[in-house]
Amino acid sequence: MTLSLLEGLYFPHPIDLMKERKIEKLDLKKDLKHLYNPPAKAPVMLVVPPMNFLAIDGKGTPDGPDAVAAIEALYPVAYTLKFTIKKTQAIDYPVMPLEGLWWADDMASFSMGDKASWKWTYMIMQPELITREMVDKAIVEVRRKKNPPALGKMRFERFDEGPSAQIMYTGPYSAEGPTIKMLHDFIHEKGLVFDGLKQKHHEIYLGDPRRVAPEKLKTVIRQPARKPK
């Protein structure tokens, strides 16, 4: 009796079940559009919420060996996390753009373009579902496959930037000066000052300089600011 009841029924293979799972997609770029797609004509003020990042610190020019090594470590870990989450949780999301915090012990030397003395943090934002344990496992996986030199410098941290001014800049990185000045003037005109604890110049790189002409590169330029005490 039991066998006759089971005849003709289809029992899907586990692989078929995986194929049929509906993939949930996180549209981070749409949800965070106000953070990653500001207007280009004039700066705007906004409050940047706390977010999680993969991050690596360094010193020197943006195209120096330490900076290149940091980027070559960040992206493999970010993509390993993305593919792991898609496979294990059926959730897909885009790898977010590279971001850079820039500063110097003497901010005057930073403004004057003494790039050798610049300090930086390169980072890639991670969705809230990513945990430290997941990051640790992804680092182990990347180390096993590629082991980029800067991998050991990577950390996973929460960054709370708070009130900031930002603007979209289009063009080569070397010509950002006038746009940065516009942003700083905007902050001062509003009676605000750079936040002493968060005064790091922030850039978000929306274009790949290997594939996009310099005059078409888009960069979000952000500067935290606050009311004077």
PyMOL CGO cylinders between C-alpha atoms (Angstrom):
from pymol import cmd
from pymol.cgo import CYLINDER

trace = [
    CYLINDER, 0.00, 0.00, 0.00, 2.72, 2.42, 0.96, 0.3, 1, 1, 1, 1, 1, 1,
    CYLINDER, 2.72, 2.42, 0.96, 4.74, 1.79, -2.18, 0.3, 1, 1, 1, 1, 1, 1,
    CYLINDER, 4.74, 1.79, -2.18, 1.71, 2.26, -4.42, 0.3, 1, 1, 1, 1, 1, 1,
    CYLINDER, 1.71, 2.26, -4.42, 1.01, 5.63, -2.83, 0.3, 1, 1, 1, 1, 1, 1,
    CYLINDER, 1.01, 5.63, -2.83, 4.56, 6.78, -3.52, 0.3, 1, 1, 1, 1, 1, 1,
    CYLINDER, 4.56, 6.78, -3.52, 4.57, 5.67, -7.14, 0.3, 1, 1, 1, 1, 1, 1,
    CYLINDER, 4.57, 5.67, -7.14, 4.72, 8.53, -9.60, 0.3, 1, 1, 1, 1, 1, 1,
    CYLINDER, 4.72, 8.53, -9.60, 5.68, 11.13, -7.03, 0.3, 1, 1, 1, 1, 1, 1,
    CYLINDER, 5.68, 11.13, -7.03, 8.70, 13.36, -7.77, 0.3, 1, 1, 1, 1, 1, 1,
    CYLINDER, 8.70, 13.36, -7.77, 11.29, 13.85, -5.05, 0.3, 1, 1, 1, 1, 1, 1,
    CYLINDER, 11.29, 13.85, -5.05, 13.58, 16.72, -6.08, 0.3, 1, 1, 1, 1, 1, 1,
    CYLINDER, 13.58, 16.72, -6.08, 17.31, 16.26, -5.79, 0.3, 1, 1, 1, 1, 1, 1,
    CYLINDER, 17.31, 16.26, -5.79, 19.00, 18.63, -3.28, 0.3, 1, 1, 1, 1, 1, 1,
    CYLINDER, 19.00, 18.63, -3.28, 20.74, 20.37, -6.21, 0.3, 1, 1, 1, 1, 1, 1,
    CYLINDER, 20.74, 20.37, -6.21, 17.35, 21.01, -7.82, 0.3, 1, 1, 1, 1, 1, 1,
    CYLINDER, 17.35, 21.01, -7.82, 16.10, 22.50, -4.56, 0.3, 1, 1, 1, 1, 1, 1,
    CYLINDER, 16.10, 22.50, -4.56, 19.04, 24.90, -4.52, 0.3, 1, 1, 1, 1, 1, 1,
    CYLINDER, 19.04, 24.90, -4.52, 18.30, 25.95, -8.12, 0.3, 1, 1, 1, 1, 1, 1,
    CYLINDER, 18.30, 25.95, -8.12, 14.65, 26.61, -7.23, 0.3, 1, 1, 1, 1, 1, 1,
    CYLINDER, 14.65, 26.61, -7.23, 15.45, 28.76, -4.19, 0.3, 1, 1, 1, 1, 1, 1,
    CYLINDER, 15.45, 28.76, -4.19, 14.43, 32.32, -4.82, 0.3, 1, 1, 1, 1, 1, 1,
    CYLINDER, 14.43, 32.32, -4.82, 17.40, 34.67, -4.52, 0.3, 1, 1, 1, 1, 1, 1,
    CYLINDER, 17.40, 34.67, -4.52, 16.69, 37.72, -2.42, 0.3, 1, 1, 1, 1, 1, 1,
    CYLINDER, 16.69, 37.72, -2.42, 18.44, 40.79, -3.79, 0.3, 1, 1, 1, 1, 1, 1,
    CYLINDER, 18.44, 40.79, -3.79, 19.59, 43.70, -1.66, 0.3, 1, 1, 1, 1, 1, 1,
    CYLINDER, 19.59, 43.70, -1.66, 19.55, 46.86, -3.75, 0.3, 1, 1, 1, 1, 1, 1,
    CYLINDER, 19.55, 46.86, -3.75, 22.15, 48.68, -1.69, 0.3, 1, 1, 1, 1, 1, 1,
    CYLINDER, 22.15, 48.68, -1.69, 22.90, 51.26, -4.37, 0.3, 1, 1, 1, 1, 1, 1,
    CYLINDER, 22.90, 51.26, -4.37, 19.22, 52.25, -4.52, 0.3, 1, 1, 1, 1, 1, 1,
    CYLINDER, 19.22, 52.25, -4.52, 18.68, 52.15, -0.76, 0.3, 1, 1, 1, 1, 1, 1,
    CYLINDER, 18.68, 52.15, -0.76, 21.81, 54.23, -0.14, 0.3, 1, 1, 1, 1, 1, 1,
    CYLINDER, 21.81, 54.23, -0.14, 21.46, 56.49, -3.16, 0.3, 1, 1, 1, 1, 1, 1,
    CYLINDER, 21.46, 56.49, -3.16, 21.59, 59.63, -0.99, 0.3, 1, 1, 1, 1, 1, 1,
    CYLINDER, 21.59, 59.63, -0.99, 25.05, 58.55, 0.23, 0.3, 1, 1, 1, 1, 1, 1,
    CYLINDER, 25.05, 58.55, 0.23, 26.53, 57.35, -3.05, 0.3, 1, 1, 1, 1, 1, 1,
    CYLINDER, 26.53, 57.35, -3.05, 24.89, 59.57, -5.68, 0.3, 1, 1, 1, 1, 1, 1,
    CYLINDER, 24.89, 59.57, -5.68, 24.86, 63.21, -4.50, 0.3, 1, 1, 1, 1, 1, 1,
    CYLINDER, 24.86, 63.21, -4.50, 24.14, 66.16, -6.82, 0.3, 1, 1, 1, 1, 1, 1,
    CYLINDER, 24.14, 66.16, -6.82, 26.99, 67.55, -8.88, 0.3, 1, 1, 1, 1, 1, 1,
    CYLINDER, 26.99, 67.55, -8.88, 25.94, 71.20, -9.16, 0.3, 1, 1, 1, 1, 1, 1,
    CYLINDER, 25.94, 71.20, -9.16, 26.24, 72.14, -5.50, 0.3, 1, 1, 1, 1, 1, 1,
    CYLINDER, 26.24, 72.14, -5.50, 27.17, 70.47, -2.20, 0.3, 1, 1, 1, 1, 1, 1,
    CYLINDER, 27.17, 70.47, -2.20, 24.52, 69.11, 0.15, 0.3, 1, 1, 1, 1, 1, 1,
    CYLINDER, 24.52, 69.11, 0.15, 24.46, 68.34, 3.87, 0.3, 1, 1, 1, 1, 1, 1,
    CYLINDER, 24.46, 68.34, 3.87, 23.41, 64.93, 5.19, 0.3, 1, 1, 1, 1, 1, 1,
    CYLINDER, 23.41, 64.93, 5.19, 23.89, 62.66, 8.17, 0.3, 1, 1, 1, 1, 1, 1,
    CYLINDER, 23.89, 62.66, 8.17, 25.88, 59.53, 7.32, 0.3, 1, 1, 1, 1, 1, 1,
    CYLINDER, 25.88, 59.53, 7.32, 24.67, 56.60, 9.47, 0.3, 1, 1, 1, 1, 1, 1,
    CYLINDER, 24.67, 56.60, 9.47, 27.02, 54.10, 11.11, 0.3, 1, 1, 1, 1, 1, 1,
    CYLINDER, 27.02, 54.10, 11.11, 28.04, 51.40, 8.62, 0.3, 1, 1, 1, 1, 1, 1,
    CYLINDER, 28.04, 51.40, 8.62, 30.37, 48.40, 8.56, 0.3, 1, 1, 1, 1, 1, 1,
    CYLINDER, 30.37, 48.40, 8.56, 33.51, 48.33, 6.45, 0.3, 1, 1, 1, 1, 1, 1,
    CYLINDER, 33.51, 48.33, 6.45, 36.42, 46.16, 5.45, 0.3, 1, 1, 1, 1, 1, 1,
    CYLINDER, 36.42, 46.16, 5.45, 39.36, 48.52, 5.95, 0.3, 1, 1, 1, 1, 1, 1,
    CYLINDER, 39.36, 48.52, 5.95, 43.14, 48.72, 5.57, 0.3, 1, 1, 1, 1, 1, 1,
    CYLINDER, 43.14, 48.72, 5.57, 45.32, 51.64, 6.74, 0.3, 1, 1, 1, 1, 1, 1,
    CYLINDER, 45.32, 51.64, 6.74, 48.46, 52.93, 5.09, 0.3, 1, 1, 1, 1, 1, 1,
    CYLINDER, 48.46, 52.93, 5.09, 50.62, 55.91, 4.22, 0.3, 1, 1, 1, 1, 1, 1,
    CYLINDER, 50.62, 55.91, 4.22, 51.89, 57.50, 1.03, 0.3, 1, 1, 1, 1, 1, 1,
    CYLINDER, 51.89, 57.50, 1.03, 50.65, 58.38, -2.42, 0.3, 1, 1, 1, 1, 1, 1,
    CYLINDER, 50.65, 58.38, -2.42, 47.32, 57.09, -3.77, 0.3, 1, 1, 1, 1, 1, 1,
    CYLINDER, 47.32, 57.09, -3.77, 49.09, 55.08, -6.47, 0.3, 1, 1, 1, 1, 1, 1,
    CYLINDER, 49.09, 55.08, -6.47, 51.95, 53.85, -4.28, 0.3, 1, 1, 1, 1, 1, 1,
    CYLINDER, 51.95, 53.85, -4.28, 52.69, 50.16, -3.64, 0.3, 1, 1, 1, 1, 1, 1,
    CYLINDER, 52.69, 50.16, -3.64, 51.01, 50.11, -0.22, 0.3, 1, 1, 1, 1, 1, 1,
    CYLINDER, 51.01, 50.11, -0.22, 47.81, 51.58, -1.64, 0.3, 1, 1, 1, 1, 1, 1,
    CYLINDER, 47.81, 51.58, -1.64, 47.77, 49.11, -4.53, 0.3, 1, 1, 1, 1, 1, 1,
    CYLINDER, 47.77, 49.11, -4.53, 48.37, 46.22, -2.12, 0.3, 1, 1, 1, 1, 1, 1,
    CYLINDER, 48.37, 46.22, -2.12, 45.46, 47.35, 0.07, 0.3, 1, 1, 1, 1, 1, 1,
    CYLINDER, 45.46, 47.35, 0.07, 43.08, 47.42, -2.88, 0.3, 1, 1, 1, 1, 1, 1,
    CYLINDER, 43.08, 47.42, -2.88, 44.30, 44.00, -4.06, 0.3, 1, 1, 1, 1, 1, 1,
    CYLINDER, 44.30, 44.00, -4.06, 43.39, 42.57, -0.64, 0.3, 1, 1, 1, 1, 1, 1,
    CYLINDER, 43.39, 42.57, -0.64, 40.04, 44.32, -0.10, 0.3, 1, 1, 1, 1, 1, 1,
    CYLINDER, 40.04, 44.32, -0.10, 38.30, 43.25, -3.29, 0.3, 1, 1, 1, 1, 1, 1,
    CYLINDER, 38.30, 43.25, -3.29, 38.93, 39.46, -3.03, 0.3, 1, 1, 1, 1, 1, 1,
    CYLINDER, 38.93, 39.46, -3.03, 37.54, 39.41, 0.53, 0.3, 1, 1, 1, 1, 1, 1,
    CYLINDER, 37.54, 39.41, 0.53, 34.53, 41.53, -0.48, 0.3, 1, 1, 1, 1, 1, 1,
    CYLINDER, 34.53, 41.53, -0.48, 33.71, 39.21, -3.39, 0.3, 1, 1, 1, 1, 1, 1,
    CYLINDER, 33.71, 39.21, -3.39, 34.26, 36.08, -1.31, 0.3, 1, 1, 1, 1, 1, 1,
    CYLINDER, 34.26, 36.08, -1.31, 31.71, 37.38, 1.20, 0.3, 1, 1, 1, 1, 1, 1,
    CYLINDER, 31.71, 37.38, 1.20, 29.24, 38.19, -1.58, 0.3, 1, 1, 1, 1, 1, 1,
    CYLINDER, 29.24, 38.19, -1.58, 29.44, 34.75, -3.18, 0.3, 1, 1, 1, 1, 1, 1,
    CYLINDER, 29.44, 34.75, -3.18, 29.35, 32.94, 0.17, 0.3, 1, 1, 1, 1, 1, 1,
    CYLINDER, 29.35, 32.94, 0.17, 26.19, 34.76, 1.25, 0.3, 1, 1, 1, 1, 1, 1,
    CYLINDER, 26.19, 34.76, 1.25, 24.55, 34.07, -2.09, 0.3, 1, 1, 1, 1, 1, 1,
    CYLINDER, 24.55, 34.07, -2.09, 25.35, 30.37, -1.82, 0.3, 1, 1, 1, 1, 1, 1,
    CYLINDER, 25.35, 30.37, -1.82, 24.51, 29.82, 1.84, 0.3, 1, 1, 1, 1, 1, 1,
    CYLINDER, 24.51, 29.82, 1.84, 21.69, 32.32, 2.44, 0.3, 1, 1, 1, 1, 1, 1,
    CYLINDER, 21.69, 32.32, 2.44, 20.27, 32.88, -1.06, 0.3, 1, 1, 1, 1, 1, 1,
    CYLINDER, 20.27, 32.88, -1.06, 20.88, 36.61, -0.69, 0.3, 1, 1, 1, 1, 1, 1,
    CYLINDER, 20.88, 36.61, -0.69, 22.63, 38.61, -3.40, 0.3, 1, 1, 1, 1, 1, 1,
    CYLINDER, 22.63, 38.61, -3.40, 24.00, 42.13, -3.17, 0.3, 1, 1, 1, 1, 1, 1,
    CYLINDER, 24.00, 42.13, -3.17, 26.43, 44.30, -5.14, 0.3, 1, 1, 1, 1, 1, 1,
    CYLINDER, 26.43, 44.30, -5.14, 30.00, 44.78, -3.97, 0.3, 1, 1, 1, 1, 1, 1,
    CYLINDER, 30.00, 44.78, -3.97, 30.07, 48.43, -3.02, 0.3, 1, 1, 1, 1, 1, 1,
    CYLINDER, 30.07, 48.43, -3.02, 32.63, 50.92, -4.43, 0.3, 1, 1, 1, 1, 1, 1,
    CYLINDER, 32.63, 50.92, -4.43, 36.07, 51.52, -3.05, 0.3, 1, 1, 1, 1, 1, 1,
    CYLINDER, 36.07, 51.52, -3.05, 36.27, 54.40, -0.56, 0.3, 1, 1, 1, 1, 1, 1,
    CYLINDER, 36.27, 54.40, -0.56, 39.24, 56.31, 0.79, 0.3, 1, 1, 1, 1, 1, 1,
    CYLINDER, 39.24, 56.31, 0.79, 39.80, 58.41, 3.91, 0.3, 1, 1, 1, 1, 1, 1,
    CYLINDER, 39.80, 58.41, 3.91, 42.71, 60.81, 3.52, 0.3, 1, 1, 1, 1, 1, 1,
    CYLINDER, 42.71, 60.81, 3.52, 44.51, 62.95, 6.09, 0.3, 1, 1, 1, 1, 1, 1,
    CYLINDER, 44.51, 62.95, 6.09, 47.90, 64.10, 7.39, 0.3, 1, 1, 1, 1, 1, 1,
    CYLINDER, 47.90, 64.10, 7.39, 49.32, 64.85, 10.82, 0.3, 1, 1, 1, 1, 1, 1,
    CYLINDER, 49.32, 64.85, 10.82, 49.67, 68.41, 9.54, 0.3, 1, 1, 1, 1, 1, 1,
    CYLINDER, 49.67, 68.41, 9.54, 46.52, 69.10, 7.52, 0.3, 1, 1, 1, 1, 1, 1,
    CYLINDER, 46.52, 69.10, 7.52, 48.27, 72.06, 5.90, 0.3, 1, 1, 1, 1, 1, 1,
    CYLINDER, 48.27, 72.06, 5.90, 50.69, 69.66, 4.23, 0.3, 1, 1, 1, 1, 1, 1,
    CYLINDER, 50.69, 69.66, 4.23, 47.71, 67.59, 3.10, 0.3, 1, 1, 1, 1, 1, 1,
    CYLINDER, 47.71, 67.59, 3.10, 46.15, 70.63, 1.44, 0.3, 1, 1, 1, 1, 1, 1,
    CYLINDER, 46.15, 70.63, 1.44, 49.44, 71.60, -0.19, 0.3, 1, 1, 1, 1, 1, 1,
    CYLINDER, 49.44, 71.60, -0.19, 49.71, 68.24, -1.88, 0.3, 1, 1, 1, 1, 1, 1,
    CYLINDER, 49.71, 68.24, -1.88, 52.60, 66.63, 0.01, 0.3, 1, 1, 1, 1, 1, 1,
    CYLINDER, 52.60, 66.63, 0.01, 51.34, 63.20, -0.96, 0.3, 1, 1, 1, 1, 1, 1,
    CYLINDER, 51.34, 63.20, -0.96, 54.26, 61.30, 0.56, 0.3, 1, 1, 1, 1, 1, 1,
    CYLINDER, 54.26, 61.30, 0.56, 53.07, 62.38, 4.03, 0.3, 1, 1, 1, 1, 1, 1,
    CYLINDER, 53.07, 62.38, 4.03, 49.42, 61.51, 3.44, 0.3, 1, 1, 1, 1, 1, 1,
    CYLINDER, 49.42, 61.51, 3.44, 47.81, 58.82, 5.55, 0.3, 1, 1, 1, 1, 1, 1,
    CYLINDER, 47.81, 58.82, 5.55, 44.84, 56.85, 4.31, 0.3, 1, 1, 1, 1, 1, 1,
    CYLINDER, 44.84, 56.85, 4.31, 42.30, 54.16, 4.95, 0.3, 1, 1, 1, 1, 1, 1,
    CYLINDER, 42.30, 54.16, 4.95, 40.94, 52.26, 1.97, 0.3, 1, 1, 1, 1, 1, 1,
    CYLINDER, 40.94, 52.26, 1.97, 37.66, 50.53, 2.66, 0.3, 1, 1, 1, 1, 1, 1,
    CYLINDER, 37.66, 50.53, 2.66, 34.58, 48.81, 1.19, 0.3, 1, 1, 1, 1, 1, 1,
    CYLINDER, 34.58, 48.81, 1.19, 31.19, 49.05, 2.88, 0.3, 1, 1, 1, 1, 1, 1,
    CYLINDER, 31.19, 49.05, 2.88, 29.49, 45.79, 3.92, 0.3, 1, 1, 1, 1, 1, 1,
    CYLINDER, 29.49, 45.79, 3.92, 25.75, 45.13, 4.38, 0.3, 1, 1, 1, 1, 1, 1,
    CYLINDER, 25.75, 45.13, 4.38, 24.43, 44.69, 7.91, 0.3, 1, 1, 1, 1, 1, 1,
    CYLINDER, 24.43, 44.69, 7.91, 24.09, 40.93, 7.54, 0.3, 1, 1, 1, 1, 1, 1,
    CYLINDER, 24.09, 40.93, 7.54, 27.88, 40.51, 7.36, 0.3, 1, 1, 1, 1, 1, 1,
    CYLINDER, 27.88, 40.51, 7.36, 29.44, 39.50, 10.70, 0.3, 1, 1, 1, 1, 1, 1,
    CYLINDER, 29.44, 39.50, 10.70, 33.00, 39.47, 11.99, 0.3, 1, 1, 1, 1, 1, 1,
    CYLINDER, 33.00, 39.47, 11.99, 32.96, 35.67, 11.90, 0.3, 1, 1, 1, 1, 1, 1,
    CYLINDER, 32.96, 35.67, 11.90, 32.03, 35.73, 8.22, 0.3, 1, 1, 1, 1, 1, 1,
    CYLINDER, 32.03, 35.73, 8.22, 34.85, 38.16, 7.50, 0.3, 1, 1, 1, 1, 1, 1,
    CYLINDER, 34.85, 38.16, 7.50, 37.35, 35.99, 9.36, 0.3, 1, 1, 1, 1, 1, 1,
    CYLINDER, 37.35, 35.99, 9.36, 36.32, 32.96, 7.31, 0.3, 1, 1, 1, 1, 1, 1,
    CYLINDER, 36.32, 32.96, 7.31, 36.52, 34.95, 4.07, 0.3, 1, 1, 1, 1, 1, 1,
    CYLINDER, 36.52, 34.95, 4.07, 40.04, 36.13, 4.94, 0.3, 1, 1, 1, 1, 1, 1,
    CYLINDER, 40.04, 36.13, 4.94, 41.09, 32.52, 5.56, 0.3, 1, 1, 1, 1, 1, 1,
    CYLINDER, 41.09, 32.52, 5.56, 39.64, 31.52, 2.18, 0.3, 1, 1, 1, 1, 1, 1,
    CYLINDER, 39.64, 31.52, 2.18, 41.39, 34.36, 0.33, 0.3, 1, 1, 1, 1, 1, 1,
    CYLINDER, 41.39, 34.36, 0.33, 44.66, 33.59, 2.10, 0.3, 1, 1, 1, 1, 1, 1,
    CYLINDER, 44.66, 33.59, 2.10, 44.37, 29.96, 0.98, 0.3, 1, 1, 1, 1, 1, 1,
    CYLINDER, 44.37, 29.96, 0.98, 43.76, 30.91, -2.66, 0.3, 1, 1, 1, 1, 1, 1,
    CYLINDER, 43.76, 30.91, -2.66, 45.73, 34.12, -3.28, 0.3, 1, 1, 1, 1, 1, 1,
    CYLINDER, 45.73, 34.12, -3.28, 47.27, 35.41, -0.04, 0.3, 1, 1, 1, 1, 1, 1,
    CYLINDER, 47.27, 35.41, -0.04, 47.70, 39.07, -1.07, 0.3, 1, 1, 1, 1, 1, 1,
    CYLINDER, 47.70, 39.07, -1.07, 50.44, 40.83, 0.93, 0.3, 1, 1, 1, 1, 1, 1,
    CYLINDER, 50.44, 40.83, 0.93, 48.16, 43.33, 2.72, 0.3, 1, 1, 1, 1, 1, 1,
    CYLINDER, 48.16, 43.33, 2.72, 45.60, 40.74, 3.84, 0.3, 1, 1, 1, 1, 1, 1,
    CYLINDER, 45.60, 40.74, 3.84, 46.98, 40.63, 7.38, 0.3, 1, 1, 1, 1, 1, 1,
    CYLINDER, 46.98, 40.63, 7.38, 46.33, 44.37, 7.79, 0.3, 1, 1, 1, 1, 1, 1,
    CYLINDER, 46.33, 44.37, 7.79, 42.62, 44.09, 7.13, 0.3, 1, 1, 1, 1, 1, 1,
    CYLINDER, 42.62, 44.09, 7.13, 40.08, 44.82, 9.82, 0.3, 1, 1, 1, 1, 1, 1,
    CYLINDER, 40.08, 44.82, 9.82, 36.29, 44.83, 10.05, 0.3, 1, 1, 1, 1, 1, 1,
    CYLINDER, 36.29, 44.83, 10.05, 34.94, 47.90, 11.80, 0.3, 1, 1, 1, 1, 1, 1,
    CYLINDER, 34.94, 47.90, 11.80, 31.93, 50.13, 12.24, 0.3, 1, 1, 1, 1, 1, 1,
    CYLINDER, 31.93, 50.13, 12.24, 32.46, 53.70, 11.07, 0.3, 1, 1, 1, 1, 1, 1,
    CYLINDER, 32.46, 53.70, 11.07, 30.15, 56.47, 12.28, 0.3, 1, 1, 1, 1, 1, 1,
    CYLINDER, 30.15, 56.47, 12.28, 30.78, 59.54, 10.15, 0.3, 1, 1, 1, 1, 1, 1,
    CYLINDER, 30.78, 59.54, 10.15, 27.77, 61.63, 11.12, 0.3, 1, 1, 1, 1, 1, 1,
    CYLINDER, 27.77, 61.63, 11.12, 26.91, 65.11, 9.71, 0.3, 1, 1, 1, 1, 1, 1,
    CYLINDER, 26.91, 65.11, 9.71, 28.80, 65.73, 6.48, 0.3, 1, 1, 1, 1, 1, 1,
    CYLINDER, 28.80, 65.73, 6.48, 28.79, 67.79, 3.30, 0.3, 1, 1, 1, 1, 1, 1,
    CYLINDER, 28.79, 67.79, 3.30, 29.27, 66.05, -0.03, 0.3, 1, 1, 1, 1, 1, 1,
    CYLINDER, 29.27, 66.05, -0.03, 29.19, 66.59, -3.79, 0.3, 1, 1, 1, 1, 1, 1,
    CYLINDER, 29.19, 66.59, -3.79, 29.66, 64.55, -6.95, 0.3, 1, 1, 1, 1, 1, 1,
    CYLINDER, 29.66, 64.55, -6.95, 32.82, 65.31, -8.93, 0.3, 1, 1, 1, 1, 1, 1,
    CYLINDER, 32.82, 65.31, -8.93, 33.44, 64.17, -12.51, 0.3, 1, 1, 1, 1, 1, 1,
    CYLINDER, 33.44, 64.17, -12.51, 36.95, 64.26, -13.93, 0.3, 1, 1, 1, 1, 1, 1,
    CYLINDER, 36.95, 64.26, -13.93, 40.53, 63.18, -13.26, 0.3, 1, 1, 1, 1, 1, 1,
    CYLINDER, 40.53, 63.18, -13.26, 41.57, 62.77, -9.65, 0.3, 1, 1, 1, 1, 1, 1,
    CYLINDER, 41.57, 62.77, -9.65, 44.37, 65.30, -10.15, 0.3, 1, 1, 1, 1, 1, 1,
    CYLINDER, 44.37, 65.30, -10.15, 41.85, 68.10, -10.89, 0.3, 1, 1, 1, 1, 1, 1,
    CYLINDER, 41.85, 68.10, -10.89, 39.62, 67.75, -7.83, 0.3, 1, 1, 1, 1, 1, 1,
    CYLINDER, 39.62, 67.75, -7.83, 41.00, 70.91, -6.21, 0.3, 1, 1, 1, 1, 1, 1,
    CYLINDER, 41.00, 70.91, -6.21, 38.30, 73.43, -7.25, 0.3, 1, 1, 1, 1, 1, 1,
    CYLINDER, 38.30, 73.43, -7.25, 35.50, 71.04, -6.27, 0.3, 1, 1, 1, 1, 1, 1,
    CYLINDER, 35.50, 71.04, -6.27, 37.09, 70.40, -2.88, 0.3, 1, 1, 1, 1, 1, 1,
    CYLINDER, 37.09, 70.40, -2.88, 37.38, 74.16, -2.34, 0.3, 1, 1, 1, 1, 1, 1,
    CYLINDER, 37.38, 74.16, -2.34, 33.70, 74.54, -3.26, 0.3, 1, 1, 1, 1, 1, 1,
    CYLINDER, 33.70, 74.54, -3.26, 32.83, 71.92, -0.66, 0.3, 1, 1, 1, 1, 1, 1,
    CYLINDER, 32.83, 71.92, -0.66, 34.93, 73.59, 2.04, 0.3, 1, 1, 1, 1, 1, 1,
    CYLINDER, 34.93, 73.59, 2.04, 33.49, 77.04, 1.23, 0.3, 1, 1, 1, 1, 1, 1,
    CYLINDER, 33.49, 77.04, 1.23, 29.98, 75.58, 1.49, 0.3, 1, 1, 1, 1, 1, 1,
    CYLINDER, 29.98, 75.58, 1.49, 30.77, 74.24, 4.96, 0.3, 1, 1, 1, 1, 1, 1,
    CYLINDER, 30.77, 74.24, 4.96, 32.14, 77.58, 6.16, 0.3, 1, 1, 1, 1, 1, 1,
    CYLINDER, 32.14, 77.58, 6.16, 29.22, 79.53, 4.67, 0.3, 1, 1, 1, 1, 1, 1,
    CYLINDER, 29.22, 79.53, 4.67, 26.85, 77.42, 6.75, 0.3, 1, 1, 1, 1, 1, 1,
    CYLINDER, 26.85, 77.42, 6.75, 28.77, 78.39, 9.88, 0.3, 1, 1, 1, 1, 1, 1,
    CYLINDER, 28.77, 78.39, 9.88, 30.15, 74.90, 10.32, 0.3, 1, 1, 1, 1, 1, 1,
    CYLINDER, 30.15, 74.90, 10.32, 33.69, 73.67, 10.95, 0.3, 1, 1, 1, 1, 1, 1,
    CYLINDER, 33.69, 73.67, 10.95, 35.49, 70.46, 10.17, 0.3, 1, 1, 1, 1, 1, 1,
    CYLINDER, 35.49, 70.46, 10.17, 34.91, 67.88, 12.86, 0.3, 1, 1, 1, 1, 1, 1,
    CYLINDER, 34.91, 67.88, 12.86, 38.20, 67.63, 14.74, 0.3, 1, 1, 1, 1, 1, 1,
    CYLINDER, 38.20, 67.63, 14.74, 37.72, 63.91, 15.37, 0.3, 1, 1, 1, 1, 1, 1,
    CYLINDER, 37.72, 63.91, 15.37, 36.45, 63.14, 11.88, 0.3, 1, 1, 1, 1, 1, 1,
    CYLINDER, 36.45, 63.14, 11.88, 38.19, 65.70, 9.71, 0.3, 1, 1, 1, 1, 1, 1,
    CYLINDER, 38.19, 65.70, 9.71, 39.43, 63.11, 7.25, 0.3, 1, 1, 1, 1, 1, 1,
    CYLINDER, 39.43, 63.11, 7.25, 38.82, 63.91, 3.61, 0.3, 1, 1, 1, 1, 1, 1,
    CYLINDER, 38.82, 63.91, 3.61, 36.53, 61.19, 2.23, 0.3, 1, 1, 1, 1, 1, 1,
    CYLINDER, 36.53, 61.19, 2.23, 36.31, 60.01, -1.38, 0.3, 1, 1, 1, 1, 1, 1,
    CYLINDER, 36.31, 60.01, -1.38, 34.12, 57.32, -2.91, 0.3, 1, 1, 1, 1, 1, 1,
    CYLINDER, 34.12, 57.32, -2.91, 35.35, 56.04, -6.29, 0.3, 1, 1, 1, 1, 1, 1,
    CYLINDER, 35.35, 56.04, -6.29, 32.42, 55.18, -8.56, 0.3, 1, 1, 1, 1, 1, 1,
    CYLINDER, 32.42, 55.18, -8.56, 34.50, 54.54, -11.68, 0.3, 1, 1, 1, 1, 1, 1,
    CYLINDER, 34.50, 54.54, -11.68, 37.29, 52.13, -12.53, 0.3, 1, 1, 1, 1, 1, 1,
    CYLINDER, 37.29, 52.13, -12.53, 40.28, 54.15, -13.83, 0.3, 1, 1, 1, 1, 1, 1,
    CYLINDER, 40.28, 54.15, -13.83, 41.42, 51.08, -15.79, 0.3, 1, 1, 1, 1, 1, 1,
    CYLINDER, 41.42, 51.08, -15.79, 38.24, 51.15, -17.87, 0.3, 1, 1, 1, 1, 1, 1,
    CYLINDER, 38.24, 51.15, -17.87, 36.91, 54.72, -17.69, 0.3, 1, 1, 1, 1, 1, 1,
    CYLINDER, 36.91, 54.72, -17.69, 38.50, 57.77, -19.30, 0.3, 1, 1, 1, 1, 1, 1,
    CYLINDER, 38.50, 57.77, -19.30, 39.87, 60.23, -16.69, 0.3, 1, 1, 1, 1, 1, 1,
    CYLINDER, 39.87, 60.23, -16.69, 37.45, 62.99, -17.72, 0.3, 1, 1, 1, 1, 1, 1,
    CYLINDER, 37.45, 62.99, -17.72, 34.49, 60.65, -17.08, 0.3, 1, 1, 1, 1, 1, 1,
    CYLINDER, 34.49, 60.65, -17.08, 35.50, 59.30, -13.67, 0.3, 1, 1, 1, 1, 1, 1,
    CYLINDER, 35.50, 59.30, -13.67, 32.91, 59.98, -10.97, 0.3, 1, 1, 1, 1, 1, 1,
    CYLINDER, 32.91, 59.98, -10.97, 33.95, 60.52, -7.36, 0.3, 1, 1, 1, 1, 1, 1,
    CYLINDER, 33.95, 60.52, -7.36, 31.84, 61.38, -4.33, 0.3, 1, 1, 1, 1, 1, 1,
    CYLINDER, 31.84, 61.38, -4.33, 33.77, 63.93, -2.26, 0.3, 1, 1, 1, 1, 1, 1,
    CYLINDER, 33.77, 63.93, -2.26, 32.67, 64.16, 1.38, 0.3, 1, 1, 1, 1, 1, 1,
    CYLINDER, 32.67, 64.16, 1.38, 33.79, 66.18, 4.39, 0.3, 1, 1, 1, 1, 1, 1,
    CYLINDER, 33.79, 66.18, 4.39, 32.40, 65.68, 7.92, 0.3, 1, 1, 1, 1, 1, 1,
    CYLINDER, 32.40, 65.68, 7.92, 31.42, 68.96, 9.58, 0.3, 1, 1, 1, 1, 1, 1,
    CYLINDER, 31.42, 68.96, 9.58, 29.79, 70.21, 12.76, 0.3, 1, 1, 1, 1, 1, 1,
    CYLINDER, 29.79, 70.21, 12.76, 28.65, 73.33, 14.55, 0.3, 1, 1, 1, 1, 1, 1,
    CYLINDER, 28.65, 73.33, 14.55, 31.48, 75.12, 16.37, 0.3, 1, 1, 1, 1, 1, 1,
    CYLINDER, 31.48, 75.12, 16.37, 31.57, 74.57, 20.10, 0.3, 1, 1, 1, 1, 1, 1,
]
cmd.load_cgo(trace, "trace")
